Amino acid sequence: MMQSNETGSGHGAGCGERLRLAREAANLAIDDVASRLRMPTRVVRALEAGDWSQLGAPVFARGQLRSYARLLGVDIEAELDRAPAAAIAPATLVSHSHTPTYQRVFEQVTRRAIYIVMTAAIAVPVWIATRPHVANTVALQSLDLPETPAGGGASPVAAGSDAPAPRTPVAASMASLQPPAATGATLSLAFSGDSWVQVFAVDGTSIEQGLLAAGQQRSYAAGQVGRVVLGNSAAVQVLHAGRPVDLAPFSRANVARFTLSSDGSLAPPAN
């Protein structure tokens, strides 16, 4: 901010003349005064010449004149008081921290987007890592088996009728069904852990299919079973004609598959 130094220049010239005469009377050079006051030589010359334009604001020039007068023991306060100082206008403050509205909105959206991305980057791997590798639940399947009339009576569907015979859906788990052990059974299954079981008849029809839990048992009569599939075979004990069966020859990846021949012996399924 530029200030006018014209005001008081005449009084400055008078003060400067007195200071020059006092310096010469004290037998001091300008360089000696500059060294003692620790100010440039040009400033000392400007003070003696009354040229305040080189000294900045009037308040600085007055201070330098007082310092020069104290060095030489000269009283110049009367001259300085008669020299009115120019009014110093306050500096205009310009804010450099103002942020436009669009920039604030953009920064807020950016921060939220970064937060969402970082949260997803942490949460998704954790969720994937904690998922069970083997599903504990098995979807139920509908097995349509013909409903056998009780007592061997005639079918309720009239001859020549186009209506199909009623069929009963059976849950694949078969957990609630406990078929009675047949007398003279040749194949028995005992479960010490959960196992997915598929039992097929000789003609290929499904006898039982589902997830059997630990502690359950199944028994099948001679000639009833044609093929068996046992998941988690390590948790299944197979008895054939009352004797334990080693499932190792029939197992692969902990799944046992075997067939029962017409003479009741166990054999791997044909490819």
C-alpha positions as CSV (number, residue, x, y, z in Angstrom):
1,M,0.0,0.0,0.0
2,M,1.6,3.3,-1.1
3,Q,1.5,6.3,1.2
4,S,2.3,9.9,0.5
5,N,5.4,11.3,2.1
6,E,4.8,14.9,0.9
7,T,3.3,15.9,4.2
8,G,5.9,16.9,6.6
9,S,8.7,17.0,4.1
10,G,9.4,20.7,4.9
11,H,9.7,20.0,8.6
12,G,11.8,16.9,7.7
13,A,14.2,19.1,5.8
14,G,14.5,21.4,8.8
15,C,15.2,18.4,11.1
16,G,17.7,17.0,8.7
17,E,19.6,20.3,8.4
18,R,19.9,20.5,12.2
19,L,21.1,16.9,12.4
20,R,23.7,17.5,9.6
21,L,25.1,20.5,11.4
22,A,25.2,18.6,14.7
23,R,27.0,15.7,13.0
24,E,29.6,18.0,11.5
25,A,30.0,19.7,14.9
26,A,30.7,16.3,16.4
27,N,33.2,15.6,13.7
28,L,31.4,12.5,12.5
29,A,31.2,11.2,9.0
30,I,28.1,9.9,7.4
31,D,29.6,6.4,7.5
32,D,30.2,6.7,11.2
33,V,26.6,7.6,11.9
34,A,25.4,4.8,9.6
35,S,27.6,2.3,11.5
36,R,26.4,3.4,14.9
37,L,22.7,3.5,14.0
38,R,23.1,0.3,11.9
39,M,21.3,1.8,8.9
40,P,22.4,2.2,5.3
41,T,24.3,5.3,4.3
42,R,21.7,6.3,1.8
43,V,19.1,6.5,4.6
44,V,21.4,8.8,6.7
45,R,21.7,11.1,3.6
46,A,18.0,11.0,3.0
47,L,17.3,12.0,6.7
48,E,19.7,14.9,6.4
49,A,18.2,16.0,3.1
50,G,14.6,15.7,4.4
51,D,13.8,13.3,1.5
52,W,11.3,11.0,3.2
53,S,10.2,9.5,-0.1
54,Q,13.1,7.0,0.2
55,L,12.3,6.0,3.8
56,G,8.9,4.4,3.4
57,A,6.0,5.3,5.6
58,P,6.3,8.6,7.6
59,V,6.2,6.7,10.9
60,F,9.4,4.9,9.9
61,A,11.0,8.2,9.0
62,R,10.1,9.8,12.3
63,G,11.6,6.8,14.2
64,Q,14.8,7.0,12.3
65,L,15.0,10.8,12.9
66,R,14.6,10.3,16.6
67,S,17.3,7.7,16.6
68,Y,19.7,10.0,14.8
69,A,18.8,12.9,17.1
70,R,19.5,10.8,20.2
71,L,22.9,9.8,18.9
72,L,23.8,13.5,18.4
73,G,22.0,14.8,21.5
74,V,19.7,17.0,19.5
75,D,16.0,17.7,20.4
76,I,13.8,17.7,17.3
77,E,10.5,16.8,18.9
78,A,9.1,20.3,18.4
79,E,9.7,20.0,14.6
80,L,8.3,16.5,14.5
81,D,5.2,17.6,16.3
82,R,4.5,20.3,13.8
83,A,4.8,17.9,10.9
84,P,1.4,16.1,10.6
85,A,1.6,12.5,9.7
86,A,-0.3,11.2,6.8
87,A,-3.2,9.1,7.6
88,I,-2.4,5.4,7.2
89,A,-5.2,3.5,5.5
90,P,-5.8,0.0,6.8
91,A,-4.7,-2.7,4.5
92,T,-7.5,-4.4,2.5
93,L,-7.8,-8.0,3.7
94,V,-8.4,-10.6,0.9
95,S,-9.5,-14.0,1.9
96,H,-7.5,-16.8,0.2
97,S,-9.3,-19.6,2.0
98,H,-12.7,-19.1,0.4
99,T,-13.9,-22.4,-1.2
100,P,-16.6,-22.2,-3.9
101,T,-19.8,-24.2,-3.3
102,Y,-19.3,-26.6,-6.2
103,Q,-15.8,-27.4,-4.9
104,R,-17.2,-28.2,-1.4
105,V,-19.9,-30.5,-2.8
106,F,-17.3,-32.2,-5.0
107,E,-15.0,-32.8,-2.0
108,Q,-17.8,-34.2,0.1
109,V,-18.9,-36.6,-2.6
110,T,-15.3,-37.7,-3.2
111,R,-14.8,-38.4,0.5
112,R,-18.0,-40.4,0.7
113,A,-17.1,-42.4,-2.4
114,I,-13.6,-43.2,-1.0
115,Y,-15.2,-44.3,2.3
116,I,-17.6,-46.6,0.5
117,V,-14.8,-48.1,-1.6
118,M,-12.5,-48.7,1.4
119,T,-15.4,-50.3,3.4
120,A,-16.2,-52.6,0.5
121,A,-12.5,-53.5,0.0
122,I,-12.4,-54.6,3.7
123,A,-15.8,-56.1,4.1
124,V,-16.0,-58.2,0.9
125,P,-12.8,-60.3,1.5
126,V,-13.9,-60.9,5.1
127,W,-17.3,-62.0,4.0
128,I,-15.9,-64.4,1.4
129,A,-13.3,-65.8,3.9
130,T,-16.0,-66.6,6.5
131,R,-18.4,-68.4,4.1
132,P,-18.6,-72.1,4.8
133,H,-16.8,-74.1,2.2
134,V,-19.4,-76.9,2.3
135,A,-23.1,-76.0,2.5
136,N,-24.7,-77.3,5.6
137,T,-28.2,-77.4,4.2
138,V,-29.4,-79.4,1.2
139,A,-32.3,-78.3,-0.9
140,L,-35.3,-80.5,-0.7
141,Q,-36.2,-82.4,-3.8
142,S,-39.6,-83.7,-4.8
143,L,-39.8,-87.4,-5.5
144,D,-43.0,-88.5,-7.0
145,L,-43.7,-92.0,-6.0
146,P,-47.0,-93.8,-6.7
147,E,-49.2,-94.2,-3.7
148,T,-49.8,-98.0,-3.1
149,P,-53.4,-98.8,-2.1
150,A,-53.6,-100.3,1.4
151,G,-54.4,-104.0,1.7
152,G,-53.7,-104.7,-2.0
153,G,-57.2,-103.5,-3.0
154,A,-58.2,-102.2,-6.4
155,S,-57.1,-98.8,-7.5
156,P,-59.6,-96.0,-6.7
157,V,-59.2,-94.8,-10.3
158,A,-61.9,-96.2,-12.5
159,A,-60.9,-98.2,-15.5
160,G,-60.7,-96.1,-18.7
161,S,-60.4,-92.9,-16.7
162,D,-58.0,-90.2,-18.1
163,A,-57.2,-88.9,-14.6
164,P,-53.7,-89.9,-13.4
165,A,-53.3,-91.9,-10.3
166,P,-52.6,-89.8,-7.2
167,R,-48.9,-89.4,-6.4
168,T,-47.4,-88.4,-3.1
169,P,-44.3,-86.0,-3.0
170,V,-41.6,-87.3,-0.7
171,A,-39.0,-85.0,1.0
172,A,-35.5,-85.7,-0.1
173,S,-34.1,-85.6,3.4
174,M,-36.2,-88.7,4.4
175,A,-35.1,-87.9,7.9
176,S,-38.5,-88.4,9.4
177,L,-39.0,-91.8,7.7
178,Q,-37.7,-94.8,9.6
179,P,-38.5,-97.9,7.6
180,P,-38.7,-101.0,9.8
181,A,-35.8,-103.4,9.5
182,A,-36.7,-106.3,7.3
183,T,-36.2,-109.8,8.5
184,G,-33.2,-111.4,7.0
185,A,-31.8,-108.1,5.7
186,T,-28.6,-108.4,3.8
187,L,-27.5,-104.7,3.8
188,S,-27.4,-102.3,6.8
189,L,-26.2,-98.7,7.0
190,A,-25.2,-97.0,10.3
191,F,-24.3,-93.3,10.3
192,S,-21.9,-91.7,12.7
193,G,-22.0,-88.3,10.9
194,D,-24.1,-86.5,8.3
195,S,-24.1,-88.2,4.9
196,W,-25.9,-87.8,1.6
197,V,-27.4,-91.1,0.6
198,Q,-28.8,-92.5,-2.7
199,V,-30.2,-96.0,-2.7
200,F,-31.6,-97.4,-6.0
201,A,-33.5,-100.6,-6.6
202,V,-32.4,-103.3,-9.0
203,D,-34.5,-101.8,-11.8
204,G,-32.9,-98.3,-11.2
205,T,-35.8,-96.7,-9.4
206,S,-35.0,-94.6,-6.3
207,I,-35.6,-96.2,-3.0
208,E,-34.2,-93.4,-0.8
209,Q,-32.4,-90.2,-1.4
210,G,-31.5,-87.5,1.1
211,L,-29.3,-86.3,3.9
212,L,-29.2,-88.7,6.9
213,A,-27.9,-87.4,10.2
214,A,-25.6,-89.1,12.7
215,G,-27.2,-91.8,14.8
216,Q,-29.6,-92.9,12.0
217,Q,-29.7,-96.4,10.5
218,R,-31.1,-98.1,7.4
219,S,-31.7,-101.8,6.6
220,Y,-32.6,-103.3,3.2
221,A,-33.9,-106.8,2.4
222,A,-32.1,-109.2,0.1
223,G,-32.7,-108.3,-3.6
224,Q,-34.1,-104.9,-2.7
225,V,-31.0,-102.8,-3.4
226,G,-29.2,-102.6,-6.7
227,R,-26.9,-99.6,-6.3
228,V,-25.8,-97.3,-3.4
229,V,-24.0,-93.9,-3.3
230,L,-22.7,-92.7,0.1
231,G,-21.4,-89.1,0.6
232,N,-19.0,-88.6,3.5
233,S,-18.4,-92.4,3.4
234,A,-16.0,-92.2,6.3
235,A,-19.0,-91.5,8.6
236,V,-21.0,-94.6,7.4
237,Q,-20.6,-98.2,8.6
238,V,-21.9,-100.8,6.0
239,L,-22.8,-104.3,7.1
240,H,-23.4,-107.0,4.5
241,A,-25.0,-110.2,5.8
242,G,-24.0,-109.0,9.3
243,R,-20.3,-108.5,8.4
244,P,-18.6,-105.1,8.1
245,V,-17.7,-104.0,4.6
246,D,-14.5,-102.1,3.8
247,L,-15.5,-99.1,1.6
248,A,-12.0,-98.2,0.5
249,P,-12.2,-100.2,-2.8
250,F,-15.4,-98.4,-3.6
251,S,-14.5,-94.9,-2.4
252,R,-13.1,-91.8,-4.2
253,A,-12.9,-88.3,-2.7
254,N,-14.8,-89.6,0.4
255,V,-17.8,-90.8,-1.8
256,A,-18.5,-94.5,-1.9
257,R,-20.3,-96.1,-4.9
258,F,-21.1,-99.8,-5.2
259,T,-23.6,-102.2,-6.6
260,L,-25.1,-105.5,-5.3
261,S,-25.1,-108.3,-7.7
262,S,-27.8,-111.0,-8.0
263,D,-25.9,-113.2,-5.6
264,G,-25.7,-110.4,-3.0
265,S,-22.0,-109.6,-3.4
266,L,-20.7,-106.0,-3.6
267,A,-18.9,-104.7,-6.6
268,P,-17.9,-101.3,-8.1
269,P,-20.4,-99.7,-10.4
270,A,-19.9,-100.2,-14.1
271,N,-18.6,-97.1,-15.9
